[in-house]
Amino acid sequence: MELSSPRFKALAVSAGFTFWFVIITSSIGLFTFETLGIFVASIVSITQLIASKLSNALDIFAKFNTKLFLGILFVFVISLYGIFFKLLKIDLLRLNQNKSSYWIKLNDINESKIHKQY
């Protein structure tokens, strides 16, 4: 972002503001497309007008927004893996030996079934 033009930085920051606006208003239950349109029009016009004066601030906000978004995305993906493993009853650490687990029971494998392959 440091080599980008101030106008592009302003668009990127406007997109970030719009993303968080949608997330916050929909979680509160106040989201409408009319308010989204008004917000986008006002934020894009304001950031484009003062883009050259606030170029460094826009750069800092874009970096912060990216780190925050990627952090939340990382936590969300890891949480989904945990939920899926719990639903599918996959025991990655082999803590429980139960009948509903998908792990192979190593004690039941006979040596006669194991063949060397070269």
N, CA and C atoms as an extended XYZ file, in Angstrom:
354
Properties=species:S:1:pos:R:3:atomname:S:1:resname:S:1:resid:I:1 pbc="F F F"
N         0.812       -1.188        0.000 N   MET     1
C         0.000        0.000        0.000 CA  MET     1
C         0.862        1.260        0.000 C   MET     1
N         2.114        1.145        0.388 N   GLU     2
C         2.943        2.341        0.486 CA  GLU     2
C         3.235        2.939       -0.883 C   GLU     2
N         3.240        2.131       -1.922 N   LEU     3
C         3.526        2.632       -3.260 CA  LEU     3
C         2.263        2.962       -4.042 C   LEU     3
N         1.103        2.701       -3.477 N   SER     4
C        -0.157        2.960       -4.172 CA  SER     4
C        -0.488        4.443       -4.140 C   SER     4
N        -1.321        4.839       -5.073 N   SER     5
C        -1.747        6.239       -5.115 CA  SER     5
C        -2.728        6.510       -3.978 C   SER     5
N        -2.817        7.767       -3.544 N   PRO     6
C        -3.752        8.102       -2.463 CA  PRO     6
C        -5.205        7.793       -2.810 C   PRO     6
N        -5.573        7.921       -4.079 N   ARG     7
C        -6.959        7.625       -4.474 CA  ARG     7
C        -7.270        6.133       -4.310 C   ARG     7
N        -6.314        5.288       -4.665 N   PHE     8
C        -6.518        3.848       -4.492 CA  PHE     8
C        -6.590        3.485       -3.015 C   PHE     8
N        -5.738        4.111       -2.200 N   LYS     9
C        -5.794        3.876       -0.762 CA  LYS     9
C        -7.157        4.274       -0.211 C   LYS     9
N        -7.689        5.381       -0.715 N   ALA    10
C        -8.994        5.844       -0.253 CA  ALA    10
C       -10.083        4.840       -0.617 C   ALA    10
N        -9.995        4.259       -1.806 N   LEU    11
C       -10.979        3.240       -2.192 CA  LEU    11
C       -10.855        1.986       -1.329 C   LEU    11
N        -9.620        1.587       -1.043 N   ALA    12
C        -9.410        0.399       -0.208 CA  ALA    12
C        -9.937        0.620        1.205 C   ALA    12
N        -9.688        1.802        1.750 N   VAL    13
C       -10.174        2.110        3.090 CA  VAL    13
C       -11.692        2.223        3.092 C   VAL    13
N       -12.259        2.772        2.029 N   SER    14
C       -13.723        2.847        1.921 CA  SER    14
C       -14.334        1.452        1.882 C   SER    14
N       -13.691        0.545        1.175 N   ALA    15
C       -14.178       -0.839        1.136 CA  ALA    15
C       -14.092       -1.478        2.522 C   ALA    15
N       -13.010       -1.195        3.248 N   GLY    16
C       -12.880       -1.718        4.610 CA  GLY    16
C       -13.941       -1.168        5.540 C   GLY    16
N       -14.166        0.145        5.467 N   PHE    17
C       -15.226        0.755        6.278 CA  PHE    17
C       -16.585        0.156        5.936 C   PHE    17
N       -16.829       -0.041        4.647 N   THR    18
C       -18.112       -0.600        4.214 CA  THR    18
C       -18.284       -2.020        4.735 C   THR    18
N       -17.222       -2.808        4.678 N   PHE    19
C       -17.276       -4.179        5.192 CA  PHE    19
C       -17.652       -4.193        6.668 C   PHE    19
N       -16.962       -3.381        7.474 N   TRP    20
C       -17.257       -3.362        8.902 CA  TRP    20
C       -18.625       -2.762        9.181 C   TRP    20
N       -19.064       -1.808        8.359 N   PHE    21
C       -20.406       -1.249        8.516 CA  PHE    21
C       -21.460       -2.332        8.314 C   PHE    21
N       -21.290       -3.141        7.285 N   VAL    22
C       -22.245       -4.223        7.017 CA  VAL    22
C       -22.229       -5.244        8.152 C   VAL    22
N       -21.049       -5.609        8.626 N   ILE    23
C       -20.938       -6.591        9.709 CA  ILE    23
C       -21.614       -6.076       10.977 C   ILE    23
N       -21.315       -4.843       11.350 N   ILE    24
C       -21.841       -4.301       12.606 CA  ILE    24
C       -23.345       -4.070       12.525 C   ILE    24
N       -23.817       -3.450       11.434 N   THR    25
C       -25.252       -3.165       11.346 CA  THR    25
C       -26.086       -4.438       11.202 C   THR    25
N       -25.564       -5.442       10.508 N   SER    26
C       -26.342       -6.681       10.396 CA  SER    26
C       -26.337       -7.461       11.705 C   SER    26
N       -25.266       -7.359       12.485 N   SER    27
C       -25.260       -8.042       13.780 CA  SER    27
C       -26.186       -7.356       14.776 C   SER    27
N       -26.336       -6.046       14.652 N   ILE    28
C       -27.267       -5.313       15.515 CA  ILE    28
C       -28.701       -5.511       15.042 C   ILE    28
N       -28.869       -5.723       13.740 N   GLY    29
C       -30.205       -5.908       13.184 CA  GLY    29
C       -30.751       -4.653       12.539 C   GLY    29
N       -29.881       -3.701       12.229 N   LEU    30
C       -30.305       -2.434       11.644 CA  LEU    30
C       -29.902       -2.290       10.184 C   LEU    30
N       -29.483       -3.373        9.545 N   PHE    31
C       -28.983       -3.274        8.178 CA  PHE    31
C       -30.124       -3.102        7.181 C   PHE    31
N       -29.980       -2.088        6.328 N   THR    32
C       -30.849       -1.910        5.166 CA  THR    32
C       -29.973       -1.457        4.010 C   THR    32
N       -30.442       -1.704        2.800 N   PHE    33
C       -29.661       -1.307        1.635 CA  PHE    33
C       -29.650        0.204        1.460 C   PHE    33
N       -30.673        0.892        1.962 N   GLU    34
C       -30.701        2.350        1.877 CA  GLU    34
C       -29.592        2.962        2.728 C   GLU    34
N       -29.445        2.463        3.964 N   THR    35
C       -28.377        2.987        4.813 CA  THR    35
C       -27.009        2.606        4.264 C   THR    35
N       -26.910        1.427        3.665 N   LEU    36
C       -25.644        1.030        3.052 CA  LEU    36
C       -25.288        1.964        1.905 C   LEU    36
N       -26.256        2.286        1.062 N   GLY    37
C       -26.005        3.203       -0.053 CA  GLY    37
C       -25.593        4.578        0.417 C   GLY    37
N       -26.274        5.088        1.430 N   ILE    38
C       -25.921        6.405        1.973 CA  ILE    38
C       -24.528        6.366        2.584 C   ILE    38
N       -24.225        5.311        3.324 N   PHE    39
C       -22.914        5.196        3.954 CA  PHE    39
C       -21.809        5.111        2.914 C   PHE    39
N       -22.000        4.280        1.901 N   VAL    40
C       -20.969        4.115        0.867 CA  VAL    40
C       -20.747        5.423        0.122 C   VAL    40
N       -21.826        6.098       -0.257 N   ALA    41
C       -21.688        7.366       -0.987 CA  ALA    41
C       -20.969        8.407       -0.141 C   ALA    41
N       -21.317        8.498        1.125 N   SER    42
C       -20.683        9.509        1.974 CA  SER    42
C       -19.227        9.169        2.264 C   SER    42
N       -18.928        7.912        2.559 N   ILE    43
C       -17.555        7.557        2.918 CA  ILE    43
C       -16.620        7.628        1.716 C   ILE    43
N       -17.108        7.227        0.540 N   VAL    44
C       -16.264        7.311       -0.661 CA  VAL    44
C       -15.996        8.764       -1.010 C   VAL    44
N       -17.007        9.610       -0.935 N   SER    45
C       -16.795       11.021       -1.272 CA  SER    45
C       -15.862       11.692       -0.272 C   SER    45
N       -16.014       11.397        1.008 N   ILE    46
C       -15.145       12.017        2.015 CA  ILE    46
C       -13.710       11.544        1.856 C   ILE    46
N       -13.505       10.242        1.707 N   THR    47
C       -12.133        9.743        1.592 CA  THR    47
C       -11.473       10.172        0.290 C   THR    47
N       -12.231       10.305       -0.785 N   GLN    48
C       -11.642       10.763       -2.045 CA  GLN    48
C       -11.270       12.241       -1.974 C   GLN    48
N       -12.057       13.028       -1.258 N   LEU    49
C       -11.753       14.455       -1.154 CA  LEU    49
C       -10.502       14.718       -0.330 C   LEU    49
N       -10.302       13.953        0.714 N   ILE    50
C        -9.148       14.198        1.582 CA  ILE    50
C        -8.073       13.121        1.432 C   ILE    50
N        -8.065       12.440        0.312 N   ALA    51
C        -7.134       11.316        0.117 CA  ALA    51
C        -5.683       11.760        0.126 C   ALA    51
N        -5.364       12.859       -0.540 N   SER    52
C        -3.965       13.277       -0.618 CA  SER    52
C        -3.456       13.788        0.721 C   SER    52
N        -4.335       14.366        1.532 N   LYS    53
C        -3.910       14.900        2.828 CA  LYS    53
C        -3.730       13.790        3.867 C   LYS    53
N        -4.507       12.733        3.745 N   LEU    54
C        -4.474       11.661        4.734 CA  LEU    54
C        -3.876       10.369        4.192 C   LEU    54
N        -2.959       10.478        3.272 N   SER    55
C        -2.406        9.285        2.636 CA  SER    55
C        -1.742        8.353        3.646 C   SER    55
N        -0.957        8.897        4.559 N   ASN    56
C        -0.283        8.050        5.557 CA  ASN    56
C        -1.277        7.432        6.533 C   ASN    56
N        -2.282        8.194        6.929 N   ALA    57
C        -3.295        7.661        7.843 CA  ALA    57
C        -4.107        6.556        7.167 C   ALA    57
N        -4.408        6.738        5.883 N   LEU    58
C        -5.135        5.703        5.153 CA  LEU    58
C        -4.311        4.427        5.050 C   LEU    58
N        -3.008        4.584        4.894 N   ASP    59
C        -2.119        3.428        4.817 CA  ASP    59
C        -2.112        2.666        6.145 C   ASP    59
N        -2.041        3.387        7.240 N   ILE    60
C        -2.050        2.757        8.561 CA  ILE    60
C        -3.377        2.042        8.797 C   ILE    60
N        -4.481        2.700        8.445 N   PHE    61
C        -5.786        2.071        8.641 CA  PHE    61
C        -5.934        0.831        7.771 C   PHE    61
N        -5.442        0.877        6.546 N   ALA    62
C        -5.547       -0.289        5.659 CA  ALA    62
C        -4.767       -1.474        6.229 C   ALA    62
N        -3.580       -1.228        6.781 N   LYS    63
C        -2.802       -2.311        7.391 CA  LYS    63
C        -3.510       -2.882        8.613 C   LYS    63
N        -4.043       -1.995        9.451 N   PHE    64
C        -4.763       -2.438       10.644 CA  PHE    64
C        -5.996       -3.246       10.269 C   PHE    64
N        -6.742       -2.763        9.290 N   ASN    65
C        -7.958       -3.439        8.859 CA  ASN    65
C        -7.634       -4.825        8.295 C   ASN    65
N        -6.557       -4.921        7.536 N   THR    66
C        -6.161       -6.206        6.962 CA  THR    66
C        -5.765       -7.198        8.054 C   THR    66
N        -4.970       -6.740        9.021 N   LYS    67
C        -4.555       -7.635       10.104 CA  LYS    67
C        -5.742       -8.088       10.939 C   LYS    67
N        -6.660       -7.180       11.213 N   LEU    68
C        -7.841       -7.531       11.994 CA  LEU    68
C        -8.718       -8.524       11.245 C   LEU    68
N        -8.944       -8.265        9.969 N   PHE    69
C        -9.776       -9.157        9.166 CA  PHE    69
C        -9.153      -10.543        9.047 C   PHE    69
N        -7.854      -10.606        8.779 N   LEU    70
C        -7.199      -11.910        8.653 CA  LEU    70
C        -7.148      -12.651        9.983 C   LEU    70
N        -7.007      -11.920       11.082 N   GLY    71
C        -7.040      -12.551       12.398 CA  GLY    71
C        -8.387      -13.169       12.695 C   GLY    71
N        -9.453      -12.437       12.396 N   ILE    72
C       -10.802      -12.967       12.609 CA  ILE    72
C       -11.055      -14.154       11.689 C   ILE    72
N       -10.591      -14.063       10.450 N   LEU    73
C       -10.758      -15.165        9.510 CA  LEU    73
C       -10.021      -16.415        9.991 C   LEU    73
N        -8.812      -16.240       10.529 N   PHE    74
C        -8.034      -17.362       11.044 CA  PHE    74
C        -8.764      -18.042       12.202 C   PHE    74
N        -9.265      -17.254       13.144 N   VAL    75
C        -9.989      -17.811       14.286 CA  VAL    75
C       -11.244      -18.529       13.814 C   VAL    75
N       -11.937      -17.957       12.837 N   PHE    76
C       -13.154      -18.568       12.313 CA  PHE    76
C       -12.856      -19.907       11.645 C   PHE    76
N       -11.800      -19.976       10.851 N   VAL    77
C       -11.454      -21.224       10.154 CA  VAL    77
C       -11.041      -22.301       11.152 C   VAL    77
N       -10.229      -21.940       12.140 N   ILE    78
C        -9.820      -22.913       13.155 CA  ILE    78
C       -11.035      -23.401       13.940 C   ILE    78
N       -11.969      -22.498       14.230 N   SER    79
C       -13.190      -22.897       14.935 CA  SER    79
C       -14.016      -23.862       14.096 C   SER    79
N       -14.085      -23.608       12.788 N   LEU    80
C       -14.827      -24.520       11.917 CA  LEU    80
C       -14.204      -25.909       11.900 C   LEU    80
N       -12.869      -25.969       11.868 N   TYR    81
C       -12.208      -27.273       11.924 CA  TYR    81
C       -12.568      -27.999       13.217 C   TYR    81
N       -12.554      -27.295       14.326 N   GLY    82
C       -12.914      -27.915       15.593 CA  GLY    82
C       -14.342      -28.413       15.609 C   GLY    82
N       -15.253      -27.624       15.056 N   ILE    83
C       -16.662      -28.026       15.017 CA  ILE    83
C       -16.842      -29.245       14.119 C   ILE    83
N       -16.211      -29.233       12.943 N   PHE    84
C       -16.338      -30.372       12.029 CA  PHE    84
C       -15.748      -31.642       12.634 C   PHE    84
N       -14.594      -31.529       13.290 N   PHE    85
C       -13.990      -32.706       13.903 CA  PHE    85
C       -14.856      -33.236       15.040 C   PHE    85
N       -15.499      -32.339       15.763 N   LYS    86
C       -16.387      -32.775       16.845 CA  LYS    86
C       -17.623      -33.466       16.283 C   LYS    86
N       -18.198      -32.905       15.209 N   LEU    87
C       -19.381      -33.509       14.605 CA  LEU    87
C       -19.078      -34.855       13.963 C   LEU    87
N       -17.918      -34.964       13.329 N   LEU    88
C       -17.539      -36.209       12.669 CA  LEU    88
C       -16.891      -37.210       13.622 C   LEU    88
N       -16.730      -36.805       14.873 N   LYS    89
C       -16.146      -37.642       15.922 CA  LYS    89
C       -14.740      -38.097       15.554 C   LYS    89
N       -13.960      -37.165       15.055 N   ILE    90
C       -12.566      -37.446       14.729 CA  ILE    90
C       -11.724      -37.053       15.937 C   ILE    90
N       -10.958      -37.979       16.446 N   ASP    91
C       -10.122      -37.744       17.616 CA  ASP    91
C        -8.679      -37.621       17.144 C   ASP    91
N        -8.244      -36.399       16.886 N   LEU    92
C        -6.905      -36.203       16.330 CA  LEU    92
C        -5.798      -36.620       17.290 C   LEU    92
N        -6.000      -36.398       18.565 N   LEU    93
C        -4.966      -36.724       19.541 CA  LEU    93
C        -5.082      -38.145       20.081 C   LEU    93
N        -6.074      -38.878       19.604 N   ARG    94
C        -6.340      -40.253       20.045 CA  ARG    94
C        -6.483      -40.336       21.564 C   ARG    94
N        -7.231      -39.406       22.099 N   LEU    95
C        -7.432      -39.382       23.542 CA  LEU    95
C        -8.427      -40.443       23.990 C   LEU    95
N        -9.447      -40.662       23.197 N   ASN    96
C       -10.489      -41.623       23.562 CA  ASN    96
C       -10.457      -42.807       22.606 C   ASN    96
N       -10.537      -43.990       23.167 N   GLN    97
C       -10.669      -45.169       22.321 CA  GLN    97
C       -12.110      -45.640       22.441 C   GLN    97
N       -12.927      -45.207       21.498 N   ASN    98
C       -14.330      -45.593       21.523 CA  ASN    98
C       -14.719      -46.164       20.170 C   ASN    98
N       -15.907      -46.767       20.118 N   LYS    99
C       -16.340      -47.444       18.899 CA  LYS    99
C       -16.758      -46.479       17.802 C   LYS    99
N       -17.082      -45.252       18.159 N   SER   100
C       -17.559      -44.310       17.145 CA  SER   100
C       -16.433      -43.478       16.537 C   SER   100
N       -15.201      -43.777       16.896 N   SER   101
C       -14.074      -43.035       16.348 CA  SER   101
C       -13.633      -43.663       15.032 C   SER   101
N       -13.080      -42.838       14.165 N   TYR   102
C       -12.649      -43.310       12.857 CA  TYR   102
C       -11.199      -43.784       12.836 C   TYR   102
N       -10.544      -43.815       13.969 N   TRP   103
C        -9.147      -44.200       13.991 CA  TRP   103
C        -9.007      -45.715       13.884 C   TRP   103
N        -7.924      -46.140       13.282 N   ILE   104
C        -7.608      -47.563       13.170 CA  ILE   104
C        -7.078      -48.039       14.519 C   ILE   104
N        -7.563      -49.170       14.949 N   LYS   105
C        -7.082      -49.729       16.205 CA  LYS   105
C        -5.790      -50.482       15.923 C   LYS   105
N        -4.706      -49.972       16.433 N   LEU   106
C        -3.402      -50.554       16.144 CA  LEU   106
C        -3.191      -51.888       16.856 C   LEU   106
N        -3.889      -52.127       17.934 N   ASN   107
C        -3.714      -53.385       18.672 CA  ASN   107
C        -4.312      -54.567       17.928 C   ASN   107
N        -5.296      -54.335       17.072 N   ASP   108
C        -5.986      -55.417       16.371 CA  ASP   108
C        -5.326      -55.817       15.053 C   ASP   108
N        -4.276      -55.146       14.648 N   ILE   109
C        -3.623      -55.455       13.378 CA  ILE   109
C        -2.677      -56.643       13.583 C   ILE   109
N        -2.892      -57.683       12.834 N   ASN   110
C        -2.023      -58.863       12.908 CA  ASN   110
C        -0.793      -58.641       12.047 C   ASN   110
N         0.294      -59.243       12.470 N   GLU   111
C         1.516      -59.118       11.695 CA  GLU   111
C         1.428      -59.878       10.384 C   GLU   111
N         0.534      -60.855       10.306 N   SER   112
C         0.398      -61.621        9.066 CA  SER   112
C        -0.255      -60.780        7.967 C   SER   112
N        -0.971      -59.755        8.345 N   LYS   113
C        -1.613      -58.894        7.354 CA  LYS   113
C        -0.668      -57.833        6.803 C   LYS   113
N         0.430      -57.627        7.483 N   ILE   114
C         1.382      -56.604        7.057 CA  ILE   114
C         2.432      -57.255        6.170 C   ILE   114
N         2.573      -56.760        4.963 N   HIS   115
C         3.557      -57.285        4.017 CA  HIS   115
C         4.552      -56.188        3.685 C   HIS   115
N         5.782      -56.607        3.513 N   LYS   116
C         6.793      -55.644        3.099 CA  LYS   116
C         6.674      -55.428        1.604 C   LYS   116
N         6.683      -54.191        1.214 N   GLN   117
C         6.628      -53.863       -0.208 CA  GLN   117
C         7.868      -53.059       -0.557 C   GLN   117
N         8.563      -53.536       -1.571 N   TYR   118
C         9.785      -52.855       -1.992 CA  TYR   118
C         9.630      -52.372       -3.396 C   TYR   118
